[in-house]
Amino acid sequence: MDIKRTVGVNCMPNIFSKIKHFLTKDVKNESESKDLAVLLRLLCIVTSLYILFNSIYFAINASYFFAILSIPIICLYVGVFIETYENKTKFALHLFNYTTIVTSIVFTLFTGWDKNYQWLLCIVCMLIFFSVDADSKFKINNMEIILITLVAISILSHLIGVHKTGSQGSNIYFSIITAAYYGSAISLISFNFSKKFNASELKLRSYNQKLQEMASLDALTLLPNRRSMNEYLSQLVFEKEKKGDIFCIAIADLDFFKKVNDQYGHEAGDFILKETAKILQMNMEGRGKVSRWGGEEFLFCFDNLNMEQSFKILDEIRSIIESRKFIYKGNEIKITITIGLEEYYHISGIEGTISNADKKLYKGKSSGRNRVVT
């Protein structure tokens, strides 16, 4: 007995998995939308169940004509369901909409406004408006037609004066079925298209973020570019001057870089710049920010570090570059770097600080290179 019960419990997830796989089966035609096909399948199921349970209501209240009329309507929704597997999603959408419109009109006119069949037109309206294939003019025209139809059947249903009421129990049953259907249908449509629009929004945001990142990075070295660093420094100055905190700026230049280009070619020079940028980025992580300032020049910014602390890091970087053997197409290329370091002062401003660091850089160049000048 326990074994049978265990097998039954284990089979349930498998059954649900198969049902899910069946309902979410992709369409083969690339021009067809899988999301729309799945939505139509689910709408066909809930709408068919809605019509079926309503036919039970009519049968209970001796309205056998409407109970029988429900059969061909359900068959049409079954046809829509099948068409979604035949790579005819667009046709299935039109068939669903026309079937729903006819059902709404006929049942509203002959069962009364209080049975709420007229609101099936809202389901059609949502499908039309959320469709990505239709243009705005088409959507507006169809919206006008649906609104006119809704007003017309409202007037006609009240002129005909149909008031078919059943027992209190059957009316409660009908109200529950109606509420469950409209809640489910609207939720399915809203979820489907909100998921699609959210995905598009996230994709657009991601694309915009990539564009911003590309605009702020140097294309060759992938370090922040000059514009990005200037923005960072402006913000840093604004924050630091409020608190009175310190920071240092350094400017560096690769020694005899022109000789590398002349001897090995510009591709070798690009290789050296990219490899140097990797070293700088790795050694500046958590310590400050480094950018490509232009050509073979790099600008460093040390937040909350004084001259002594910044010098220690820069000299470490200088030593790493000096000892590195850059291998390009079998050629061993040695390179060194000269750096000028300056602490930011309010009086000098950011441009003055960079200018002072640049002067120290050239002082280092004229006094032998491969050094950090403070």
Contacts in CASP RR format, 6 or more apart in sequence:
PFRMAT RR
TARGET T0000
AUTHOR 0000-0000-0000
METHOD contacts of the structure
MODEL  1
MDIKRTVGVNCMPNIFSKIKHFLTKDVKNESESKDLAVLLRLLCIVTSLY
ILFNSIYFAINASYFFAILSIPIICLYVGVFIETYENKTKFALHLFNYTT
IVTSIVFTLFTGWDKNYQWLLCIVCMLIFFSVDADSKFKINNMEIILITL
VAISILSHLIGVHKTGSQGSNIYFSIITAAYYGSAISLISFNFSKKFNAS
ELKLRSYNQKLQEMASLDALTLLPNRRSMNEYLSQLVFEKEKKGDIFCIA
IADLDFFKKVNDQYGHEAGDFILKETAKILQMNMEGRGKVSRWGGEEFLF
CFDNLNMEQSFKILDEIRSIIESRKFIYKGNEIKITITIGLEEYYHISGI
EGTISNADKKLYKGKSSGRNRVVT
23 38 0 8 1.000
23 41 0 8 1.000
23 42 0 8 1.000
24 34 0 8 1.000
24 38 0 8 1.000
25 85 0 8 1.000
26 34 0 8 1.000
27 33 0 8 1.000
27 34 0 8 1.000
27 37 0 8 1.000
27 84 0 8 1.000
27 85 0 8 1.000
27 87 0 8 1.000
27 89 0 8 1.000
28 87 0 8 1.000
29 87 0 8 1.000
32 87 0 8 1.000
32 88 0 8 1.000
32 89 0 8 1.000
32 90 0 8 1.000
33 89 0 8 1.000
33 132 0 8 1.000
35 192 0 8 1.000
35 195 0 8 1.000
35 196 0 8 1.000
36 89 0 8 1.000
36 93 0 8 1.000
36 192 0 8 1.000
37 84 0 8 1.000
37 85 0 8 1.000
37 89 0 8 1.000
37 92 0 8 1.000
38 84 0 8 1.000
38 192 0 8 1.000
39 188 0 8 1.000
39 189 0 8 1.000
39 192 0 8 1.000
40 80 0 8 1.000
40 81 0 8 1.000
40 84 0 8 1.000
40 89 0 8 1.000
40 92 0 8 1.000
40 93 0 8 1.000
40 96 0 8 1.000
41 81 0 8 1.000
41 84 0 8 1.000
42 188 0 8 1.000
43 96 0 8 1.000
43 123 0 8 1.000
43 185 0 8 1.000
43 188 0 8 1.000
43 189 0 8 1.000
44 77 0 8 1.000
44 78 0 8 1.000
44 79 0 8 1.000
44 80 0 8 1.000
44 81 0 8 1.000
44 96 0 8 1.000
45 81 0 8 1.000
46 181 0 8 1.000
46 184 0 8 1.000
46 185 0 8 1.000
46 188 0 8 1.000
47 77 0 8 1.000
47 100 0 8 1.000
47 181 0 8 1.000
47 185 0 8 1.000
48 74 0 8 1.000
48 77 0 8 1.000
48 78 0 8 1.000
49 181 0 8 1.000
50 177 0 8 1.000
50 178 0 8 1.000
50 180 0 8 1.000
50 181 0 8 1.000
51 70 0 8 1.000
51 73 0 8 1.000
51 74 0 8 1.000
51 77 0 8 1.000
51 103 0 8 1.000
52 70 0 8 1.000
52 74 0 8 1.000
53 177 0 8 1.000
54 66 0 8 1.000
54 70 0 8 1.000
54 174 0 8 1.000
54 177 0 8 1.000
55 66 0 8 1.000
55 67 0 8 1.000
55 68 0 8 1.000
55 70 0 8 1.000
55 71 0 8 1.000
56 67 0 8 1.000
57 170 0 8 1.000
57 173 0 8 1.000
57 174 0 8 1.000
57 177 0 8 1.000
58 64 0 8 1.000
58 66 0 8 1.000
58 67 0 8 1.000
58 70 0 8 1.000
58 111 0 8 1.000
59 67 0 8 1.000
60 166 0 8 1.000
60 167 0 8 1.000
60 170 0 8 1.000
60 173 0 8 1.000
61 164 0 8 1.000
61 166 0 8 1.000
61 167 0 8 1.000
61 170 0 8 1.000
63 111 0 8 1.000
63 164 0 8 1.000
66 107 0 8 1.000
66 110 0 8 1.000
66 111 0 8 1.000
69 106 0 8 1.000
73 99 0 8 1.000
73 103 0 8 1.000
76 95 0 8 1.000
76 99 0 8 1.000
77 96 0 8 1.000
77 99 0 8 1.000
79 92 0 8 1.000
79 95 0 8 1.000
80 92 0 8 1.000
80 95 0 8 1.000
80 96 0 8 1.000
80 99 0 8 1.000
81 92 0 8 1.000
83 89 0 8 1.000
83 91 0 8 1.000
83 92 0 8 1.000
83 95 0 8 1.000
84 92 0 8 1.000
90 133 0 8 1.000
93 127 0 8 1.000
93 131 0 8 1.000
96 127 0 8 1.000
97 124 0 8 1.000
97 127 0 8 1.000
97 128 0 8 1.000
100 120 0 8 1.000
100 121 0 8 1.000
100 123 0 8 1.000
100 124 0 8 1.000
101 120 0 8 1.000
101 121 0 8 1.000
101 124 0 8 1.000
101 146 0 8 1.000
101 149 0 8 1.000
103 117 0 8 1.000
103 120 0 8 1.000
104 117 0 8 1.000
104 118 0 8 1.000
104 119 0 8 1.000
104 120 0 8 1.000
104 121 0 8 1.000
104 124 0 8 1.000
104 153 0 8 1.000
105 149 0 8 1.000
105 153 0 8 1.000
107 115 0 8 1.000
107 117 0 8 1.000
108 115 0 8 1.000
108 117 0 8 1.000
108 118 0 8 1.000
108 153 0 8 1.000
108 157 0 8 1.000
109 153 0 8 1.000
109 156 0 8 1.000
109 157 0 8 1.000
109 160 0 8 1.000
109 162 0 8 1.000
110 160 0 8 1.000
110 162 0 8 1.000
111 117 0 8 1.000
111 162 0 8 1.000
111 164 0 8 1.000
112 157 0 8 1.000
112 160 0 8 1.000
112 161 0 8 1.000
112 162 0 8 1.000
112 163 0 8 1.000
112 164 0 8 1.000
113 154 0 8 1.000
113 157 0 8 1.000
113 158 0 8 1.000
114 163 0 8 1.000
115 164 0 8 1.000
115 174 0 8 1.000
115 178 0 8 1.000
116 178 0 8 1.000
116 182 0 8 1.000
118 150 0 8 1.000
118 153 0 8 1.000
118 154 0 8 1.000
118 157 0 8 1.000
119 182 0 8 1.000
121 146 0 8 1.000
121 149 0 8 1.000
121 150 0 8 1.000
122 186 0 8 1.000
123 182 0 8 1.000
123 185 0 8 1.000
123 186 0 8 1.000
123 189 0 8 1.000
124 146 0 8 1.000
125 142 0 8 1.000
125 143 0 8 1.000
125 146 0 8 1.000
126 186 0 8 1.000
126 189 0 8 1.000
126 190 0 8 1.000
127 189 0 8 1.000
128 134 0 8 1.000
128 138 0 8 1.000
128 139 0 8 1.000
128 142 0 8 1.000
128 143 0 8 1.000
128 146 0 8 1.000
129 139 0 8 1.000
129 143 0 8 1.000
130 189 0 8 1.000
130 192 0 8 1.000
130 193 0 8 1.000
131 139 0 8 1.000
132 196 0 8 1.000
134 142 0 8 1.000
165 171 0 8 1.000
215 227 0 8 1.000
216 224 0 8 1.000
216 225 0 8 1.000
216 227 0 8 1.000
216 228 0 8 1.000
216 231 0 8 1.000
217 223 0 8 1.000
217 224 0 8 1.000
217 225 0 8 1.000
217 228 0 8 1.000
218 224 0 8 1.000
218 225 0 8 1.000
218 277 0 8 1.000
218 291 0 8 1.000
218 292 0 8 1.000
220 270 0 8 1.000
220 273 0 8 1.000
220 274 0 8 1.000
220 292 0 8 1.000
221 273 0 8 1.000
221 274 0 8 1.000
221 276 0 8 1.000
221 277 0 8 1.000
221 292 0 8 1.000
222 277 0 8 1.000
223 277 0 8 1.000
223 280 0 8 1.000
223 281 0 8 1.000
223 290 0 8 1.000
223 291 0 8 1.000
223 292 0 8 1.000
223 298 0 8 1.000
224 232 0 8 1.000
224 289 0 8 1.000
224 290 0 8 1.000
224 291 0 8 1.000
224 292 0 8 1.000
225 291 0 8 1.000
225 292 0 8 1.000
226 291 0 8 1.000
226 292 0 8 1.000
226 293 0 8 1.000
226 294 0 8 1.000
226 299 0 8 1.000
228 291 0 8 1.000
229 289 0 8 1.000
229 291 0 8 1.000
229 293 0 8 1.000
229 299 0 8 1.000
229 301 0 8 1.000
232 289 0 8 1.000
232 301 0 8 1.000
233 249 0 8 1.000
233 301 0 8 1.000
233 350 0 8 1.000
234 350 0 8 1.000
236 247 0 8 1.000
236 301 0 8 1.000
236 303 0 8 1.000
237 344 0 8 1.000
237 349 0 8 1.000
237 350 0 8 1.000
239 245 0 8 1.000
240 246 0 8 1.000
240 247 0 8 1.000
240 344 0 8 1.000
241 346 0 8 1.000
245 304 0 8 1.000
246 304 0 8 1.000
246 305 0 8 1.000
246 306 0 8 1.000
246 343 0 8 1.000
246 344 0 8 1.000
247 301 0 8 1.000
247 302 0 8 1.000
247 303 0 8 1.000
247 304 0 8 1.000
247 305 0 8 1.000
247 343 0 8 1.000
247 344 0 8 1.000
248 300 0 8 1.000
248 301 0 8 1.000
248 302 0 8 1.000
248 305 0 8 1.000
248 306 0 8 1.000
248 307 0 8 1.000
248 310 0 8 1.000
248 341 0 8 1.000
248 342 0 8 1.000
248 343 0 8 1.000
248 344 0 8 1.000
249 299 0 8 1.000
249 300 0 8 1.000
249 301 0 8 1.000
249 302 0 8 1.000
249 341 0 8 1.000
249 342 0 8 1.000
249 343 0 8 1.000
249 344 0 8 1.000
249 350 0 8 1.000
249 353 0 8 1.000
249 354 0 8 1.000
249 357 0 8 1.000
250 299 0 8 1.000
250 300 0 8 1.000
250 302 0 8 1.000
250 310 0 8 1.000
250 314 0 8 1.000
250 339 0 8 1.000
250 340 0 8 1.000
250 341 0 8 1.000
250 342 0 8 1.000
250 357 0 8 1.000
250 372 0 8 1.000
251 293 0 8 1.000
251 297 0 8 1.000
251 298 0 8 1.000
251 299 0 8 1.000
251 300 0 8 1.000
251 339 0 8 1.000
251 340 0 8 1.000
251 354 0 8 1.000
251 357 0 8 1.000
251 358 0 8 1.000
251 361 0 8 1.000
252 297 0 8 1.000
252 298 0 8 1.000
252 299 0 8 1.000
252 300 0 8 1.000
252 314 0 8 1.000
252 337 0 8 1.000
252 338 0 8 1.000
252 339 0 8 1.000
252 340 0 8 1.000
252 361 0 8 1.000
253 296 0 8 1.000
253 297 0 8 1.000
253 298 0 8 1.000
253 337 0 8 1.000
253 338 0 8 1.000
253 339 0 8 1.000
253 361 0 8 1.000
253 365 0 8 1.000
254 272 0 8 1.000
254 273 0 8 1.000
254 276 0 8 1.000
254 296 0 8 1.000
254 335 0 8 1.000
254 336 0 8 1.000
254 337 0 8 1.000
255 335 0 8 1.000
255 336 0 8 1.000
255 337 0 8 1.000
255 338 0 8 1.000
255 365 0 8 1.000
255 369 0 8 1.000
255 370 0 8 1.000
256 335 0 8 1.000
256 336 0 8 1.000
256 369 0 8 1.000
257 269 0 8 1.000
257 272 0 8 1.000
257 296 0 8 1.000
257 335 0 8 1.000
260 268 0 8 1.000
260 269 0 8 1.000
260 272 0 8 1.000
260 333 0 8 1.000
260 335 0 8 1.000
261 268 0 8 1.000
261 269 0 8 1.000
264 328 0 8 1.000
264 329 0 8 1.000
264 331 0 8 1.000
264 333 0 8 1.000
268 328 0 8 1.000
268 329 0 8 1.000
268 331 0 8 1.000
268 333 0 8 1.000
271 326 0 8 1.000
271 328 0 8 1.000
272 326 0 8 1.000
272 328 0 8 1.000
272 333 0 8 1.000
272 335 0 8 1.000
273 292 0 8 1.000
273 295 0 8 1.000
273 296 0 8 1.000
275 324 0 8 1.000
275 326 0 8 1.000
276 298 0 8 1.000
276 321 0 8 1.000
276 335 0 8 1.000
276 337 0 8 1.000
277 292 0 8 1.000
277 298 0 8 1.000
279 317 0 8 1.000
279 320 0 8 1.000
279 321 0 8 1.000
279 324 0 8 1.000
280 290 0 8 1.000
280 298 0 8 1.000
280 300 0 8 1.000
280 317 0 8 1.000
281 290 0 8 1.000
283 313 0 8 1.000
283 316 0 8 1.000
283 317 0 8 1.000
283 320 0 8 1.000
284 290 0 8 1.000
284 300 0 8 1.000
284 313 0 8 1.000
284 317 0 8 1.000
287 302 0 8 1.000
287 305 0 8 1.000
287 313 0 8 1.000
288 300 0 8 1.000
288 301 0 8 1.000
288 302 0 8 1.000
288 303 0 8 1.000
288 305 0 8 1.000
289 300 0 8 1.000
289 301 0 8 1.000
289 303 0 8 1.000
290 298 0 8 1.000
290 299 0 8 1.000
290 300 0 8 1.000
290 301 0 8 1.000
291 298 0 8 1.000
291 299 0 8 1.000
292 298 0 8 1.000
293 299 0 8 1.000
299 354 0 8 1.000
300 310 0 8 1.000
300 314 0 8 1.000
300 339 0 8 1.000
302 309 0 8 1.000
302 310 0 8 1.000
302 313 0 8 1.000
305 313 0 8 1.000
306 343 0 8 1.000
307 341 0 8 1.000
307 343 0 8 1.000
307 374 0 8 1.000
310 341 0 8 1.000
311 341 0 8 1.000
311 372 0 8 1.000
311 374 0 8 1.000
314 339 0 8 1.000
314 341 0 8 1.000
314 372 0 8 1.000
315 372 0 8 1.000
317 337 0 8 1.000
318 336 0 8 1.000
318 337 0 8 1.000
318 339 0 8 1.000
318 370 0 8 1.000
318 371 0 8 1.000
318 372 0 8 1.000
321 335 0 8 1.000
321 336 0 8 1.000
321 337 0 8 1.000
322 334 0 8 1.000
322 336 0 8 1.000
322 337 0 8 1.000
322 370 0 8 1.000
324 335 0 8 1.000
325 332 0 8 1.000
325 333 0 8 1.000
325 334 0 8 1.000
326 332 0 8 1.000
326 333 0 8 1.000
326 334 0 8 1.000
326 335 0 8 1.000
327 333 0 8 1.000
336 369 0 8 1.000
336 370 0 8 1.000
337 370 0 8 1.000
338 361 0 8 1.000
338 364 0 8 1.000
338 365 0 8 1.000
338 369 0 8 1.000
338 370 0 8 1.000
338 371 0 8 1.000
338 372 0 8 1.000
338 373 0 8 1.000
339 361 0 8 1.000
339 371 0 8 1.000
339 372 0 8 1.000
339 373 0 8 1.000
340 357 0 8 1.000
340 358 0 8 1.000
340 360 0 8 1.000
340 361 0 8 1.000
340 363 0 8 1.000
340 364 0 8 1.000
340 372 0 8 1.000
340 373 0 8 1.000
340 374 0 8 1.000
341 357 0 8 1.000
341 360 0 8 1.000
341 372 0 8 1.000
341 373 0 8 1.000
341 374 0 8 1.000
342 353 0 8 1.000
342 354 0 8 1.000
342 356 0 8 1.000
342 357 0 8 1.000
342 360 0 8 1.000
342 374 0 8 1.000
343 353 0 8 1.000
344 350 0 8 1.000
344 353 0 8 1.000
345 353 0 8 1.000
348 355 0 8 1.000
348 356 0 8 1.000
360 373 0 8 1.000
360 374 0 8 1.000
361 373 0 8 1.000
363 373 0 8 1.000
364 371 0 8 1.000
364 373 0 8 1.000
367 373 0 8 1.000
END
